[in-house]
Amino acid sequence: AGPTTTASAPDPTFPLDRLRAHDGPVVYATLGTVFNRDLDYFRAIITAFADNDALVVVTTGRAESLPQLGELPGNVIARSFVPQTDVLREADLCFTHGGFGSTTDTVLAGVPAVFTPMGADQFFNAHRMEELGAGRVLGKADVTPSGVRRVADALLSGARPAGLATLKESFEQAPGPAGAVREIERVLA
């Protein structure tokens, strides 16, 4: 049926113009809405790009997590929530847990993703994306500043993962939830 999400809630306070105007890469990091308590994950990504020309957008999913991140470099935008679809339109790379929503959003935006699964369906999603050549898996133990930079440098310096364009095209051609309902009704009839 294809992905079920195509847009995030607009946020007029989010500095999308800063992302659009940035000359270097835009890196987005999210752990979704459920598995977002691992602040060391965010700290490793922030540290990895602290002395870099990347603009890093971090969404923690929890307002109380923001002060716990500590002092942030000037190239980091940290929010509890961001308009994910809009951010991904400007992003060059996404670090994520591999939940269904984040996975499909990265594919639809054509943004290479680095998956660090934390639980639930994320392990299947992450490893399937890597198997399809549409993303990379970075195990939780490898989410260190050097591990993050290593995978980021590889993805930012080369072509986008070969399978990403193919998967994006299949998502765009999929009939979506309405098509799935029609197919279920057809089978039941």
Contacts in CASP RR format, 6 or more apart in sequence:
PFRMAT RR
TARGET T0000
AUTHOR 0000-0000-0000
METHOD contacts of the structure
MODEL  1
AGPTTTASAPDPTFPLDRLRAHDGPVVYATLGTVFNRDLDYFRAIITAFA
DNDALVVVTTGRAESLPQLGELPGNVIARSFVPQTDVLREADLCFTHGGF
GSTTDTVLAGVPAVFTPMGADQFFNAHRMEELGAGRVLGKADVTPSGVRR
VADALLSGARPAGLATLKESFEQAPGPAGAVREIERVLA
1 174 0 8 1.000
1 175 0 8 1.000
1 176 0 8 1.000
1 177 0 8 1.000
1 179 0 8 1.000
1 180 0 8 1.000
1 183 0 8 1.000
2 104 0 8 1.000
2 170 0 8 1.000
2 171 0 8 1.000
2 174 0 8 1.000
2 175 0 8 1.000
2 176 0 8 1.000
2 180 0 8 1.000
3 101 0 8 1.000
3 104 0 8 1.000
3 105 0 8 1.000
3 107 0 8 1.000
3 108 0 8 1.000
3 171 0 8 1.000
3 174 0 8 1.000
3 176 0 8 1.000
4 101 0 8 1.000
4 104 0 8 1.000
4 176 0 8 1.000
4 177 0 8 1.000
5 85 0 8 1.000
5 101 0 8 1.000
5 104 0 8 1.000
5 105 0 8 1.000
6 85 0 8 1.000
6 108 0 8 1.000
7 85 0 8 1.000
8 82 0 8 1.000
8 83 0 8 1.000
8 84 0 8 1.000
8 85 0 8 1.000
8 86 0 8 1.000
9 83 0 8 1.000
10 83 0 8 1.000
10 86 0 8 1.000
11 81 0 8 1.000
11 82 0 8 1.000
11 83 0 8 1.000
11 86 0 8 1.000
14 79 0 8 1.000
14 82 0 8 1.000
14 83 0 8 1.000
14 86 0 8 1.000
14 87 0 8 1.000
15 77 0 8 1.000
16 83 0 8 1.000
16 86 0 8 1.000
16 87 0 8 1.000
16 90 0 8 1.000
18 55 0 8 1.000
18 77 0 8 1.000
19 26 0 8 1.000
19 55 0 8 1.000
19 57 0 8 1.000
19 87 0 8 1.000
19 90 0 8 1.000
19 91 0 8 1.000
20 90 0 8 1.000
22 55 0 8 1.000
22 90 0 8 1.000
23 53 0 8 1.000
24 53 0 8 1.000
24 54 0 8 1.000
24 55 0 8 1.000
24 92 0 8 1.000
25 53 0 8 1.000
25 54 0 8 1.000
25 55 0 8 1.000
25 92 0 8 1.000
25 93 0 8 1.000
25 156 0 8 1.000
26 54 0 8 1.000
26 55 0 8 1.000
26 56 0 8 1.000
26 57 0 8 1.000
26 87 0 8 1.000
26 90 0 8 1.000
26 91 0 8 1.000
26 92 0 8 1.000
26 93 0 8 1.000
27 45 0 8 1.000
27 49 0 8 1.000
27 54 0 8 1.000
27 55 0 8 1.000
27 56 0 8 1.000
27 57 0 8 1.000
27 91 0 8 1.000
27 92 0 8 1.000
27 93 0 8 1.000
27 94 0 8 1.000
27 95 0 8 1.000
27 152 0 8 1.000
28 56 0 8 1.000
28 57 0 8 1.000
28 58 0 8 1.000
28 59 0 8 1.000
28 82 0 8 1.000
28 84 0 8 1.000
28 87 0 8 1.000
28 88 0 8 1.000
28 91 0 8 1.000
28 93 0 8 1.000
28 94 0 8 1.000
28 95 0 8 1.000
28 111 0 8 1.000
29 41 0 8 1.000
29 42 0 8 1.000
29 45 0 8 1.000
29 56 0 8 1.000
29 57 0 8 1.000
29 58 0 8 1.000
29 59 0 8 1.000
29 94 0 8 1.000
29 95 0 8 1.000
29 96 0 8 1.000
30 36 0 8 1.000
30 58 0 8 1.000
30 59 0 8 1.000
30 61 0 8 1.000
30 82 0 8 1.000
30 84 0 8 1.000
30 94 0 8 1.000
30 95 0 8 1.000
30 96 0 8 1.000
30 97 0 8 1.000
30 102 0 8 1.000
31 37 0 8 1.000
31 38 0 8 1.000
31 41 0 8 1.000
31 42 0 8 1.000
31 60 0 8 1.000
31 61 0 8 1.000
31 96 0 8 1.000
31 97 0 8 1.000
31 118 0 8 1.000
32 59 0 8 1.000
32 61 0 8 1.000
32 96 0 8 1.000
32 97 0 8 1.000
32 99 0 8 1.000
32 102 0 8 1.000
33 61 0 8 1.000
34 120 0 8 1.000
35 97 0 8 1.000
35 118 0 8 1.000
35 119 0 8 1.000
35 120 0 8 1.000
35 122 0 8 1.000
36 60 0 8 1.000
36 61 0 8 1.000
36 62 0 8 1.000
36 65 0 8 1.000
37 62 0 8 1.000
37 65 0 8 1.000
38 118 0 8 1.000
38 140 0 8 1.000
39 60 0 8 1.000
39 65 0 8 1.000
39 68 0 8 1.000
39 69 0 8 1.000
40 143 0 8 1.000
41 116 0 8 1.000
41 140 0 8 1.000
41 143 0 8 1.000
42 58 0 8 1.000
42 60 0 8 1.000
42 65 0 8 1.000
42 69 0 8 1.000
42 78 0 8 1.000
43 69 0 8 1.000
44 143 0 8 1.000
44 144 0 8 1.000
44 145 0 8 1.000
44 147 0 8 1.000
44 148 0 8 1.000
45 56 0 8 1.000
45 58 0 8 1.000
45 95 0 8 1.000
45 143 0 8 1.000
45 148 0 8 1.000
46 56 0 8 1.000
46 58 0 8 1.000
46 69 0 8 1.000
46 72 0 8 1.000
46 73 0 8 1.000
46 76 0 8 1.000
46 78 0 8 1.000
47 145 0 8 1.000
48 145 0 8 1.000
48 146 0 8 1.000
48 147 0 8 1.000
48 148 0 8 1.000
48 149 0 8 1.000
48 152 0 8 1.000
49 56 0 8 1.000
49 73 0 8 1.000
49 75 0 8 1.000
49 76 0 8 1.000
49 148 0 8 1.000
49 149 0 8 1.000
49 152 0 8 1.000
50 73 0 8 1.000
50 75 0 8 1.000
50 76 0 8 1.000
52 75 0 8 1.000
53 75 0 8 1.000
54 75 0 8 1.000
54 152 0 8 1.000
55 75 0 8 1.000
55 76 0 8 1.000
55 77 0 8 1.000
56 75 0 8 1.000
56 76 0 8 1.000
56 77 0 8 1.000
57 76 0 8 1.000
57 77 0 8 1.000
57 78 0 8 1.000
57 79 0 8 1.000
57 82 0 8 1.000
57 87 0 8 1.000
57 91 0 8 1.000
58 69 0 8 1.000
58 76 0 8 1.000
58 77 0 8 1.000
58 78 0 8 1.000
58 79 0 8 1.000
59 78 0 8 1.000
59 79 0 8 1.000
59 80 0 8 1.000
59 81 0 8 1.000
59 82 0 8 1.000
59 84 0 8 1.000
59 87 0 8 1.000
60 66 0 8 1.000
60 69 0 8 1.000
60 78 0 8 1.000
60 79 0 8 1.000
60 80 0 8 1.000
61 80 0 8 1.000
61 81 0 8 1.000
62 80 0 8 1.000
63 80 0 8 1.000
65 80 0 8 1.000
66 78 0 8 1.000
66 79 0 8 1.000
66 80 0 8 1.000
69 78 0 8 1.000
72 78 0 8 1.000
84 102 0 8 1.000
84 105 0 8 1.000
85 105 0 8 1.000
85 109 0 8 1.000
88 94 0 8 1.000
88 105 0 8 1.000
88 106 0 8 1.000
88 108 0 8 1.000
88 109 0 8 1.000
88 110 0 8 1.000
88 111 0 8 1.000
89 109 0 8 1.000
91 109 0 8 1.000
91 111 0 8 1.000
92 111 0 8 1.000
92 112 0 8 1.000
92 156 0 8 1.000
93 111 0 8 1.000
93 112 0 8 1.000
93 113 0 8 1.000
93 114 0 8 1.000
93 152 0 8 1.000
93 155 0 8 1.000
93 156 0 8 1.000
94 102 0 8 1.000
94 106 0 8 1.000
94 111 0 8 1.000
94 112 0 8 1.000
94 113 0 8 1.000
94 114 0 8 1.000
95 113 0 8 1.000
95 114 0 8 1.000
95 116 0 8 1.000
95 138 0 8 1.000
95 148 0 8 1.000
96 102 0 8 1.000
96 103 0 8 1.000
96 106 0 8 1.000
96 113 0 8 1.000
96 114 0 8 1.000
96 115 0 8 1.000
96 116 0 8 1.000
97 115 0 8 1.000
97 116 0 8 1.000
97 117 0 8 1.000
97 118 0 8 1.000
97 119 0 8 1.000
97 122 0 8 1.000
97 126 0 8 1.000
98 113 0 8 1.000
98 115 0 8 1.000
98 116 0 8 1.000
98 117 0 8 1.000
98 122 0 8 1.000
98 125 0 8 1.000
98 126 0 8 1.000
98 129 0 8 1.000
99 117 0 8 1.000
99 120 0 8 1.000
99 121 0 8 1.000
99 122 0 8 1.000
99 125 0 8 1.000
100 121 0 8 1.000
100 125 0 8 1.000
102 113 0 8 1.000
103 113 0 8 1.000
103 115 0 8 1.000
103 125 0 8 1.000
103 126 0 8 1.000
103 129 0 8 1.000
104 171 0 8 1.000
106 112 0 8 1.000
106 113 0 8 1.000
107 134 0 8 1.000
107 164 0 8 1.000
107 167 0 8 1.000
107 168 0 8 1.000
107 171 0 8 1.000
108 168 0 8 1.000
108 171 0 8 1.000
108 172 0 8 1.000
110 160 0 8 1.000
110 164 0 8 1.000
110 165 0 8 1.000
110 168 0 8 1.000
112 135 0 8 1.000
112 136 0 8 1.000
112 155 0 8 1.000
112 160 0 8 1.000
112 161 0 8 1.000
112 164 0 8 1.000
113 129 0 8 1.000
113 134 0 8 1.000
113 135 0 8 1.000
113 136 0 8 1.000
114 135 0 8 1.000
114 136 0 8 1.000
114 137 0 8 1.000
114 138 0 8 1.000
114 148 0 8 1.000
114 151 0 8 1.000
114 152 0 8 1.000
114 155 0 8 1.000
115 122 0 8 1.000
115 125 0 8 1.000
115 126 0 8 1.000
115 129 0 8 1.000
115 130 0 8 1.000
115 135 0 8 1.000
115 136 0 8 1.000
115 137 0 8 1.000
115 138 0 8 1.000
116 126 0 8 1.000
116 137 0 8 1.000
116 138 0 8 1.000
116 139 0 8 1.000
116 140 0 8 1.000
116 143 0 8 1.000
117 123 0 8 1.000
117 125 0 8 1.000
117 126 0 8 1.000
117 127 0 8 1.000
117 137 0 8 1.000
117 139 0 8 1.000
118 140 0 8 1.000
126 137 0 8 1.000
127 137 0 8 1.000
129 135 0 8 1.000
129 137 0 8 1.000
129 167 0 8 1.000
130 136 0 8 1.000
130 137 0 8 1.000
132 163 0 8 1.000
132 166 0 8 1.000
132 167 0 8 1.000
133 161 0 8 1.000
133 162 0 8 1.000
133 163 0 8 1.000
133 164 0 8 1.000
134 161 0 8 1.000
134 163 0 8 1.000
134 164 0 8 1.000
134 166 0 8 1.000
134 167 0 8 1.000
135 161 0 8 1.000
135 164 0 8 1.000
136 151 0 8 1.000
136 154 0 8 1.000
136 155 0 8 1.000
136 161 0 8 1.000
138 147 0 8 1.000
138 148 0 8 1.000
138 151 0 8 1.000
155 161 0 8 1.000
175 182 0 8 1.000
175 183 0 8 1.000
END
